[in-house]
Amino acid sequence: MNKMNKSFPVLALFCSFTAHAGIVINGTRFVFPEAAESLTVDMNNTATTDFLVQTKISPLQGNTIFVATPPLMMVGGGHAGKIRIIRTGGILPADRESLFYLTIAAIPAGRPEANSLQIAVKSRMKLFYRPVGLNEGADLAYQKLQWEMNDGALQVSNPTPYFVTLSQLKINDQPVEQRNMVAPFSSLKVPGCHESASCQVQWQSLNDYAALMPVRKTSVARSHPNLLPQQKEKTREDER
């Protein structure tokens, strides 16, 4: 249940700019439940060349309480490998998720071929620590996002204990290229809502398995600074 079923390739790139087979990670995001002792990340070497794989876990902020073992390993051509993520202790909030990043770098072992350059490619994947009691509702958290105009800018607030990734975000049918993730019980400003009576917002999110969730839409009316709060609410209803 904790491993994603979408594979993510870590490729070796050569000066010919041809992408060759390499290390494939079985997942793009991972969830570490509080009750778990460890989490296993599987990988496969789809090439005939041996790969040297380095792993590291870093926190969004503060100190990490996880280690990845082994931190350095050789994965033979055509063989599989495993990375084990272990919690080493520490205290994390019990009322919300915490975010860490799993970084995996791979480079072909041995000397490069003549007239070629081997480059280690790093891939960074999200690792969510999920406390006991937050086992349900993660998939629906994106539906509870709250959108409003604040100080002339579009703001999205997340009242849930889960991290919500904004994917396929559109403002007035225009894609927002900036990738955003709203932390639990937090808010952030989103670009793209210009001077207009209202903005049409459309977004999706990713579930624990990196699958896109169904589209959500809402209309956000611009605030009127000279109106009382109850008048502003009445204006929002009229503009819908």
Secondary structure, DSSP 8 states (H G I E B T S, - for coil): --S-SS-EEE--B-TT--B---EEES-SEEEEETT-SEEEEEEEE-SSS-EEEEEEEEESSS---EEEESSEEEE-TT-EEEEEEEE------SSS-EEEEEEEEEEE-S---TT---B-EEEEEEEEEE-TT-SSSTTTGGGG-EEEEETTEEEEEE-SSS-EEEEEEEETTEE--S-EEE-TTEEEEES---SSSEEEEEEE-B-TTS-B---EEEEEE---TTS-HHHHHHHHHHH-
